[in-house]
Amino acid sequence: MPRLLQVRMSNIILDEGKKVIPDLTWSPDGRDMLFILENGGGKTSVIQLMMQTILPNVTLTGRKMKETVAKRSNGHIATSWRLDGDQPKYAVFGFSYVNANSESEDLQYFNYYFTHSDDSPLTIETLPMVVNGKLTNYTEYKRTLQRVEGVRVRIPETNEQYKMELQQFQILVEEWKNMQKINGDEGGLLSFSLRQKR
């Protein structure tokens, strides 16, 4: 079973600019991770953002991704996983988006993934989300990932194709859908547990 090593988020603007994640990496290093924030501190938003790397454009607590992030904002999210096996091997799953100007327009996004070893030129830390202190915009980021040398970055064309390809890494989409249910409302864990007992 793969283990989550790192989560990186760049230029995540929430609550129309009241909360900003500039370029931050959390490193659970394969252990459990707990976010303790006051009510309204952004726990649900952070969970929803992390989920985008496995379940693209997923809703949480009835909120669409385009409602979670600020209008006209551009951001990047990636998760790094240690894969099973004798030799150290890692997979990085990412989600990049640009939000629309209005409610009638859709969020534009793409997902990507790649694998690497310890000596790879491209890792979660070296992803060009921010270059020289400046955010790489959505279009340039996608173009840069498509041209990376020494590592094959895969950008599937559809969400279904992406989720299917994640199975090769033993990333089980159904487990993530269960996490979506558990985190979907205040009583999510209890109602999920009761359903499982039946």
VEXDREN-2710 file (C-alpha; in Angstrom, 1 decimal):
% VEXDREN-2710
k/r/px/py/pz
1/MET/0.0/0.0/0.0
2/PRO/1.5/3.4/-0.9
3/ARG/2.2/5.8/1.9
4/LEU/1.6/9.6/1.7
5/LEU/4.9/11.4/2.2
6/GLN/4.2/15.0/1.3
7/VAL/1.5/17.4/0.3
8/ARG/2.4/20.6/-1.5
9/MET/0.0/23.5/-2.3
10/SER/0.9/26.7/-4.1
11/ASN/-1.2/29.9/-4.4
12/ILE/-4.3/28.5/-2.9
13/ILE/-6.7/31.5/-2.2
14/LEU/-9.7/30.7/-0.1
15/ASP/-12.6/32.8/1.1
16/GLU/-12.1/35.4/-1.6
17/GLY/-8.6/36.2/-0.3
18/LYS/-9.0/36.0/3.4
19/LYS/-7.0/32.8/3.6
20/VAL/-3.9/32.1/1.4
21/ILE/-1.6/29.2/1.2
22/PRO/1.4/30.7/-0.7
23/ASP/3.7/27.7/-1.3
24/LEU/3.6/25.2/1.5
25/THR/4.6/21.6/2.0
26/TRP/3.4/19.3/4.7
27/SER/5.4/16.1/5.3
28/PRO/3.5/13.4/7.2
29/ASP/6.3/11.0/6.0
30/GLY/3.9/8.0/5.7
31/ARG/2.3/8.6/9.1
32/ASP/-1.2/9.8/9.9
33/MET/-1.9/13.5/9.5
34/LEU/-4.2/15.6/11.6
35/PHE/-5.2/19.2/11.0
36/ILE/-6.3/21.1/14.2
37/LEU/-7.9/24.4/13.2
38/GLU/-10.6/26.5/14.8
39/ASN/-14.1/26.4/13.2
40/GLY/-13.9/28.2/9.9
41/GLY/-10.1/27.7/9.8
42/GLY/-10.1/25.8/6.5
43/LYS/-9.9/22.1/7.5
44/THR/-12.6/21.0/5.0
45/SER/-11.0/23.2/2.3
46/VAL/-7.6/21.6/2.9
47/ILE/-9.1/18.1/2.8
48/GLN/-11.0/18.9/-0.4
49/LEU/-7.8/20.3/-2.0
50/MET/-5.8/17.2/-1.2
51/MET/-8.5/15.0/-2.6
52/GLN/-8.2/16.7/-6.0
53/THR/-5.0/14.8/-6.6
54/ILE/-7.0/11.5/-6.5
55/LEU/-10.6/12.5/-7.2
56/PRO/-10.4/15.4/-9.7
57/ASN/-12.9/18.2/-9.2
58/VAL/-14.6/16.4/-6.3
59/THR/-17.2/18.2/-4.1
60/LEU/-17.1/18.1/-0.3
61/THR/-19.9/19.2/2.0
62/GLY/-21.9/20.1/-1.1
63/ARG/-19.2/22.7/-2.2
64/LYS/-17.8/22.5/-5.7
65/MET/-14.1/23.1/-6.1
66/LYS/-14.8/26.4/-8.0
67/GLU/-16.8/27.6/-4.9
68/THR/-13.9/26.6/-2.6
69/VAL/-11.1/28.6/-4.3
70/ALA/-11.3/32.3/-5.1
71/LYS/-12.6/33.5/-8.5
72/ARG/-9.9/34.3/-11.1
73/SER/-7.3/32.4/-9.0
74/ASN/-4.7/29.9/-10.2
75/GLY/-3.2/27.2/-8.0
76/HIS/-1.4/23.9/-7.8
77/ILE/-1.7/20.9/-5.5
78/ALA/0.5/17.8/-5.4
79/THR/0.8/14.7/-3.2
80/SER/3.9/12.5/-3.0
81/TRP/3.7/8.8/-2.2
82/ARG/6.3/6.1/-1.4
83/LEU/5.4/3.0/-3.4
84/ASP/5.8/-0.5/-2.2
85/GLY/8.9/-2.4/-3.3
86/ASP/12.5/-3.1/-2.4
87/GLN/14.0/0.0/-4.2
88/PRO/12.9/3.5/-3.1
89/LYS/10.3/4.6/-5.7
90/TYR/7.9/7.4/-5.5
91/ALA/4.8/8.7/-7.3
92/VAL/3.6/12.3/-7.4
93/PHE/-0.1/13.0/-8.2
94/GLY/-1.0/16.6/-9.1
95/PHE/-3.9/18.9/-9.8
96/SER/-3.6/22.4/-11.3
97/TYR/-6.5/24.8/-11.8
98/VAL/-7.6/28.2/-12.9
99/ASN/-10.9/29.4/-11.6
100/ALA/-13.5/31.2/-13.7
101/ASN/-14.6/34.8/-13.4
102/SER/-18.2/34.0/-12.9
103/GLU/-20.6/31.3/-11.6
104/SER/-21.6/30.3/-15.1
105/GLU/-18.1/29.4/-16.1
106/ASP/-16.4/26.1/-15.2
107/LEU/-13.2/25.6/-13.3
108/GLN/-10.4/24.7/-15.8
109/TYR/-8.1/22.0/-14.4
110/PHE/-5.8/19.1/-15.3
111/ASN/-4.4/16.2/-13.3
112/TYR/-0.9/14.7/-13.8
113/TYR/1.3/12.1/-12.3
114/PHE/4.9/10.8/-12.6
115/THR/7.1/8.4/-10.8
116/HIS/10.7/9.0/-9.7
117/SER/13.6/7.6/-7.7
118/ASP/15.8/9.3/-5.1
119/ASP/18.1/10.9/-7.7
120/SER/15.3/12.2/-10.0
121/PRO/15.5/15.8/-11.3
122/LEU/11.8/16.1/-10.8
123/THR/10.2/15.6/-7.3
124/ILE/7.3/17.2/-5.4
125/GLU/9.9/19.8/-4.1
126/THR/11.2/20.7/-7.5
127/LEU/7.9/20.9/-9.3
128/PRO/8.0/24.4/-11.0
129/MET/4.8/25.7/-9.2
130/VAL/6.7/28.8/-8.2
131/VAL/9.8/30.0/-10.1
132/ASN/11.9/32.8/-8.7
133/GLY/9.3/33.7/-6.2
134/LYS/6.5/34.0/-8.8
135/LEU/3.6/31.6/-9.4
136/THR/3.7/29.6/-12.7
137/ASN/0.4/30.2/-14.3
138/TYR/-1.9/27.3/-15.3
139/THR/-1.0/27.3/-19.1
140/GLU/2.7/27.6/-18.6
141/TYR/2.7/25.0/-15.8
142/LYS/1.0/22.4/-18.1
143/ARG/3.4/23.3/-20.9
144/THR/6.5/23.0/-18.6
145/LEU/5.3/19.6/-17.3
146/GLN/4.8/18.3/-20.9
147/ARG/8.4/19.3/-21.7
148/VAL/10.3/18.0/-18.6
149/GLU/13.4/16.0/-19.5
150/GLY/14.4/12.8/-17.7
151/VAL/10.9/12.1/-16.3
152/ARG/7.8/11.2/-18.1
153/VAL/4.9/13.3/-16.8
154/ARG/1.5/11.8/-17.7
155/ILE/-1.5/14.1/-18.2
156/PRO/-4.6/11.9/-18.9
157/GLU/-7.3/13.5/-21.0
158/THR/-10.3/12.5/-18.8
159/ASN/-11.0/12.1/-15.1
160/GLU/-12.0/8.4/-15.6
161/GLN/-8.8/7.7/-17.5
162/TYR/-6.8/9.3/-14.7
163/LYS/-8.6/7.3/-11.9
164/MET/-8.1/4.1/-13.9
165/GLU/-4.3/4.8/-14.3
166/LEU/-4.0/5.4/-10.5
167/GLN/-4.9/1.8/-9.9
168/GLN/-1.4/0.7/-11.1
169/PHE/-0.1/2.4/-7.9
170/GLN/-2.7/0.6/-5.7
171/ILE/-4.4/3.9/-5.2
172/LEU/-8.0/2.8/-4.6
173/VAL/-10.5/5.4/-5.8
174/GLU/-13.3/3.7/-3.8
175/GLU/-11.3/4.3/-0.5
176/TRP/-11.0/8.0/-1.4
177/LYS/-14.8/8.1/-2.1
178/ASN/-15.3/6.7/1.4
179/MET/-13.1/9.4/2.8
180/GLN/-15.2/11.9/0.9
181/LYS/-18.3/10.6/2.6
182/ILE/-16.7/10.6/6.0
183/ASN/-15.5/14.2/5.6
184/GLY/-18.7/15.3/3.9
185/ASP/-20.5/16.5/7.0
186/GLU/-20.2/16.8/10.7
187/GLY/-21.7/13.3/11.4
188/GLY/-19.9/11.7/8.4
189/LEU/-17.9/9.2/10.3
190/LEU/-20.8/8.0/12.4
191/SER/-23.2/7.6/9.5
192/PHE/-20.5/5.9/7.4
193/SER/-19.8/3.4/10.3
194/LEU/-23.5/2.7/10.7
195/ARG/-23.9/2.0/7.0
196/GLN/-20.9/-0.4/7.1
197/LYS/-22.4/-2.4/10.0
198/ARG/-25.5/-3.2/8.0
END
